[in-house]
Amino acid sequence: MKPYTCKYCAKSFSNLTNCKKHERTHTGEKPYTCKHCKRSFSDSSACKQHERIHTGETPYTCKHCKRSFNNSSHCKQHELTHIGEKPYTCKHCKKSFSQLSNCRRHERTHTGEKPYTCKHCKKSFSHSSDCKKHERTHTGEKPYACKHCKKSFSDSSACKVHERTHTGERPYTCKHCKKAFSQLSTWKQHERTHNKSFSQSSSCRQHEERHARASSLKEKQHDQCLKSRRDLQVSAATLGGKTSCVLSSLTEENSSQLQVESLTCWICLKEYSSEACVIQHYDEHMRLK
């Protein structure tokens, strides 16, 4: 049963406090003011949560990694990342998420919906936090203050990155060399240097293997050429002195063709215009084996 009804949209509530809170979304009333920056809120709990930004208070702690949060819902959502639970599923592609807000944001990539509009320039956003962050470019508001030097920021993530210059915290560690970084972007850029080096060394090894295979195959081809010359010499010798001119002609012709033979595949006798083409062709034979 929901005995309390909104005076503006007829939506019903089981609790009078929730009903009044909802009505403020229609009236725009914000009776709760931050003690530190005078920012106003329509909800007392939202005001208290905001004040923790100034005080640095984080009363909610993760049961798994002891990371603390200033908001209970954020703490619960974080804990889901440890147990691997993803109870929220996209209606369009069935991808799962541990947080409802992330699921809804993802669904908007399918629908193109942008329900949050800037009050100053009417630019639209798919997520409320992006809209609020944008609005601060108009108002100049910087609600996030450094706990160490009181420098203010319009973005909470920028504030956290700045605070690490005081604490020396480096939460991002390279999985290749264990070097630690204070910023996510710097960490990703560093890891790409390892991936590039691995790619180069892998290409070098592949080149060396191809060269070794080609050398082995060319050696076999050379043996085939020598065998052909010996066969010609034996055949010509059996004919006697009368055909010595034939032998001379044949061996001379065979000798002049050694370079041409080096560009001919000894397996299928196909001819190529360069040694590189022959090597590539040999690789095809090796793959078929």
Secondary structure, 3 states (H helix, E strand, C coil): CCCEECCCCCCEECCHHHHHHHHHHHHCCCCEECCCCCCEECCHHHHHHHHHHHHCCCCEECCCCCCEECCHHHHHHHHHHHHCCCCEECCCCCCEECCHHHHHHHHHHHHCCCCEECCCCCCEECCHHHHHHHHHHHHCCCCEECCCCCCEECCHHHHHHHHHHHHCCCCEECCCCCCEECCHHHHHHHHHHHHHHHHHHHHHHHHHHHHHHHHHHHHHHHHHHHHHHHHHHHHHHCCCHHHHHHHHHHHHHHHHCHHHHCCECCCCCCECCCHHHHHHHHHHHHHHC
